[in-house]
Amino acid sequence: MVQFCPECGSLLRKRKMEGIAYLICKCGYQEKLEVDKEEKQRKIEEKKKELEKNLIIVNEDDKVSVHPTVERICPKCGHNEAETWQEQTRSADEPSTTFFRCLKCKKTWREY
């Protein structure tokens, strides 16, 4: 949180002197910075819990895909369903490359 000097209104800067943190102004005003370590640790733990609540763990067995699926015949196994995505592999004035990955054998191929 930003704090300002009560005497001149300038921004207070954090400085450590002899291991103690102070808020110091260029006009000479200074105040000891009280840091409650327990409060700081509690906030860190709360943030961790909040992040863990939104965490989704995905592994190979989940078979989760973010790409859409299309009907394409796999050149390796003959399966007719594949996921697809596009990437710009050449210069910007060239069309993008379309990639396909078979949902059965995981072979990846491309079309220009």
C-alpha positions, 0 to 999 in steps of 0.5 A: 500500500502506498503511503504519503508523508504527513508533513509534506505529502511526498511519497514515503519510501521503504528503507532498512536500517540496522535490520529494521524497516522504516518509511522515509521521506525526502523531507526527513520524516520517518516512521518505523514500519510495523510488519505483523509476520503472523498476518503476512503468513495468514494472507499467504496461506489464504492466497494459496487456498484460493489458488488451490480451489481453482486448480485443475489437475490434468494427466495423460489418463484424463484424455482432455483436449482443448482442440475441436474434433473433426472427421478426418481419416488417419493415415496410420490407423484409419480411424475417422476422428481427429483433433485439429488446430492451426498455427502460422508456421510460415510468413504472415502473408502465407496461409496458416498450417492446419494440424490434425492428431488422431484420437485413437493412435495419436499420430499427428499430420498437417495440411498446408 
